Amino acid sequence: MTTEEYEKRIYDLSQLLEISRSLNSTLDINILLDSLLYTIMGQLRVINIGIFLQNYFDNSVYRLQRNYKGFDFLHGNNLEIPSASPVLRKMAEKAKCYTLGELAREFPGDPGIEMLQDILPSLIIPMVSRSGLVGFIVVGEGVDGEIFTEDQQNFVLDIALFAAIAIHNSVLFEMASTDMMTKLKLRHYFLTMLEKTYEEAVRRGKVFAVIMIDIDHFKKLNDTYGHPCGDDVLIEVASIIRNSVRKIDVTARYGGEEFIILLPDISLDAATTVGERIRTHVEQMTVEFEDTNVGVTVSLGVALFDKTIDFSPESVIKRADLALYSSKESGRNRLTVSREKG
């Protein structure tokens, strides 16, 4: 090996070390996937790229989690491959960069191949950890149409293997901090994030809001239709909450039929708009249970952090809770804004 080759190898290893440190610096799955996506885009000079991961709430499929604008036609589609697909077993057994052509020749008619043929990737890169196949990356052709060299393929494969470990750790954290029925965060996670947001707001003069939500007459619903129906209602309400907020917001199941939302960097009017959107959508929602359409409403309380009266994170929660209580007392199915000290 020449001096120049040694120097390149040392440079590549130092890059891998930095990339590994970056990927393992966060347990936030969204930040991690974005970091991985942009890292490989830079290394291969591509814009057509997507990341498939095994759904940790449903291990039966690998689903598209992230993609960049080069795969415009993927947006809005629920692209997935069954976990039992032979092509995925192949990736798990042998970690290497694959082309669609070689996989299609070996596994003709495989549902996974049929899905991949809709995307037409130039390269398929598995992410394998000790637990198995974490996911895989699909990459289109380079911006200048060049063919990826063996060195490039080996380099991004190394990145993918580092990413697999980071993603596996992130998924374990997600599962430990998520209510498995509603797919919202657990209370302890919410309180941790609230404390961090509170400290930043005090230090930097920022604001944030908290919304408390409670399903009206939930005990009566359980007594009338049974707990399975109540669970279905919880799942549907949680879905509405999850789909009504921004990525930076934290949604959690606070206890029983009560939910809570943390909204950083938001005005009171904007937070109220979010709450009203949730209230309206829940009011319009029906859950079909044993041939019966069941409807519910929610009551909400909103509090905006005020440094002159909120001397702890718990103060903001207490004010939102008092506002929620006021909504209940005023007839339910309404939102009340806290304007008093907690």
N, C-alpha and C positions, 0 to 999 in steps of 0.2 A: 504494500500500500504506500502510495507517495505521500509526501508531506502535505500537499494540497488536499488529498483525500482524508488524511488524518484531521486536518483542520476543519474540513467540512463536517466530518463525523462528530467532532467535539462541539462544533456550532449547533448541529442538529440536536445533540443530546442536551445541550444547555437550553435550547428552545423547548424541547419536550419537558424538561424539568419545570420551566416557567409556566408552560401550559398546564401541566399537572397541578402545580400550586394554585393556579387561577381556578381551575375546575373544582378543586377540593376546598376552595375558600368559602363556599356557601352551601347551605342546605336547602336554599330556595330553589325548587325545581324549575321555575320559570326563568330565573336569572341564569341558572346552570345551562339550560337548553339554549338560551339565546347566546351565551358565551361560546358554547360548542359550535353552534351554527355559524357564527361569524368567524371563528377560528378556522374552520375548514374552508369556508368561502375564501378567506385570505390565502390559505395555503395552496388551494387548487385553482384560485382565480375563477370562481364560478358564481352564478347567481341562482341557478336552478338547484335547490337543495331542500330536502325534507327529512324529518326525524320521526321514526316510528318507535313507539314504546309499548311494552306490555302494560295493559290497563291493570293497575294494582288493586282496583276494586272488583275487577272481573278478569281473572287470569286466562280466560278462554280466547282472547284476541290480542293482537298487536295493532295499535291504532295510530294514525298520523297525529302527532302532537304539535309539530312546528313545521312551517315551510316558509320560504322566502318568495318574493314576488315573481321569480322566474317560473315558478309553477302556478301561474295565475289560475288555471282551471281547477286547481285543487281546493281553492277557498270555498267553504260552505259544504264540501263533500265529507261524508263520514267514511273515509277510506280505512279499511282494516283487513287483516289476514288472520285466519283461525290459528291458534297456537299449535294445533296438531298438524299444520301444514308441513309436508316433507321438506319443502325448501327451507323452512325455518330450522328444522332439525339439522339440516346440512350445515347451515350457518353456525349453529351451536357447537357442532362437532369439529368444524374446521374454520378457525378464524382467519380469513383472508379476504382480500378485495375481490368481488365477483362482478362479472358482466352479466347483463340480462340474457345474452345469447347462450352462455355456458349453462346457466341455471335452467333456461327454457329447454335446452336439449336434454338435460338430465331428468327434468320433471315436467314433461309435457302434460297439459291438462290440469296441473295443480292449481287450485283456486288462488294461491298466492302469486303464481306466475301470471294468471289472468289479470289480477289487480295491478301488478307491476308493469304489465304491458300497456295499461292505460296511462302510465306515467312516462314510460320509456327512459329510464335512467341510464346514464353511461357507466355508472359505477354503483355498486351496492356494498356497503361497509358494515359488517356486523359489530355489535358491541357486546362482548362476552365477559362475564365476571365468574367468580366461583359458583354463584347461584345459577348460572346458565346464561341463556341469551336475554340480555336486558332490553335490547332493541336493535335497530339498524338504521343506517343513514343512506338515503338515495341522493345521488348527485348527477346533475345533467352535464352536458359538455362544457368545456372551458369557454371563457368569453371570446377567445380567438379561435375556437374550434380545435385546439391542439389536443393530442392524445396524452393521457396521463402516463408519466414514466413509472418504471418499477420503483424508483426511489420515492417518488411522490406517493404512490400507493402504500408503500411500507410505512412512510411517515404518518399518513393520516390513519392507517390501521393502528399504529401505536397510540395516536391521540384517542381513537375510538375505544381502545382497551382501558386507557386511563379514565375516559369519560364513563365507561361502564361501572367502574368502582364508585365514582362520585355519584352517579345516578342511583345506583343501588342504595348507597347510604342516604341519599335524599329521599328516596321512596320509603325507606324504613322510618325516617323522621316524619314524612307525610302521614303514614299510617298510624304512627304513635300520637299524632296531634289532631287527628280527624275523626269525627263521629261517623262511623261506618254506615249508619242508616241514612242520615241526611246529607252526607258528604260535606258538611260544614265543619269548621274548626271546633275543637273542644274548648271549654271555658278557660282552662289553665293557659292554653296558647294565647287566647284572646287577651287575657290579663297581662301576659308578658309583653305582647305587642303594644297594648295600651300604655304600659309604663314607659316603654321606649319612646312612643310617640309623645307622651306627656313631657318627658324630659327634654326632647328636642324642641317642643313648642315653647317651653319655659326658657330654654337657652337661646333660641333663635327668634323668638317673637312670632311663632307661627300659630295657626289655629287648627282645630280639628273638631269633629262632631261625633256624637254617639247616638245611635238610634236603638231603642228598646222596642221589641215587638212581642205581642202575646196573642195567641189564637183565642178568640172569644168563645166562651161556653164549651171549652174542649172536654171537660169532664162529662158534661151532658152528652156530647157526641160519642164518647167512649161507652157511656152507660147505655146509649140507645143502639149503637151499631156494633159495639165491640172494639177491642184494642187493635185488631188487624186493620179495621177501617181507620182508626186513629193514626196508625203508622203510615198508611197511605196518604192521609192528609198532611202529616208532618213532612213527608218526602216531597209532596207537591208544593207546599208552601216554601220549603227550603230551596227548591229549584227556582221558584220565582225570585226569592231573595238573592240567590247566587247570580241570576241572570240580570239583575237590576242594578248592579254596582260596577265600579271600575276595578281594574286589575289590582290597583294599589290598596283597595279597601279590604278589610278583614271581616268576614262573616262567620258567626259562631252560633252553636246551639248552647244557650246559656243555662238551660235546665228545663226538663219536661217539655212543655209547649211554648217555651219562651226563647226568643232569639235576640241577638245583639249584633250591631254593625259598628265598626270603627271606620271613620272616613277622614283620612288625613288631608290637610291643605284644601279645605272646602268652606264655602260661605254658608251661612244659616239658610239662606234661600235655596241654595243648591241641595243642601242636605234635606230640607223639607220637600223638595221636588222628588228626591229619591224615595223618601218615605211615602209620599202620596202615590207614587207610581206603584210601589209594592202593595199598598192598601187597595188601590183600584184593581190591580191584576188579581189579587186574592179574592176580592169580592166577585169578580167575573168568573173565577175558576170553579169547576165542578169535578168531583172525583167519583168515578163509577165504581160502586161496590155492591156486588151481588144484585145486579140489575136495578140499583137505586143510584140516582145522581145526588151526591152529597155536596153541599156548599158550606163554606165558612167565611167568617170575616176576621180581621185582625185589628187590634188597637195598638197605637204607637206613641212613643214619647221621644222627643228630640232635644238634645242639649248641645250647645256649642261651648267649647272651652273658653273660659273667661279668667284671665290671670289674676283679676282683682278679687275673685271669690272662690276659685278652684285651687286649693292649696294641696291637692292630692289627686291622683287619677280616680280614686273612688268617689270623689266629689262629683265628677262629671257623670259617672254611672248613676249615682244617687239622684241627681237632678233629672236625668232621663227617665229613671224609674218612677219618680214622683209625677212627671209629665204623663207617663203611661197610665199611672193610677188615675190621674185626672181624666184621661180619655175613657177609662172604664166607667168612672163615676158619671160621666156626661152622656152615657148612652152607648158606648162601644162603637166599633167600626169608624174610628176617627183618629186624627193625629193631633197631638198637643205639643206645643213648643215650650220648653222650660225657659222662664225668664226670672227665676228666683234662685237664691242661694241654696245649695244642697246641704 
